[in-house]
């Protein structure tokens, strides 16, 4: 079970962090922002990407979009989003609960620089009803401190 793998991972590597399980769904950025009372940008969404033969995760702010040009520059090739079956294979998490914790095998994880405008972010916790509240610095520490500039935040109207 994916939620259990995230709980076990955090119990080992970050016992001070709790997985928050809610009755309401947090499967989309908008739902998660409403449940947690934060801006959509503070929801740290995890994208599963393939560039050439490499698969990796990119954690970005919830309201940002993957930019092809920036991604090509950051990762050396055109990014392709993985489908639901590959996401499950790679992370053990269903779409809507994908996060950089509790992975079945080591995987490159990048954090998009767009996250740096926030102190506190909330990624999913391995389930469509689970999340983890932590600082951006702590997220970076747990994910290997690899940063990339691959996304564009929304332009204020």
Secondary structure, DSSP 8 states (H G I E B T S, - for coil): -HHHHHHHHHHHH-TT--EEE-SS---SHHHHHHHHTS-GGGEEEEEEEEETTEEEEEEEETT-EE-HHHHHHHHSS--EE--HHHHHHHHS--TTS--SSS-SS---EEEEGGGGG-SEEEEE-SSTTEEEEEEHHHHHHHHTS-EE--EE-----
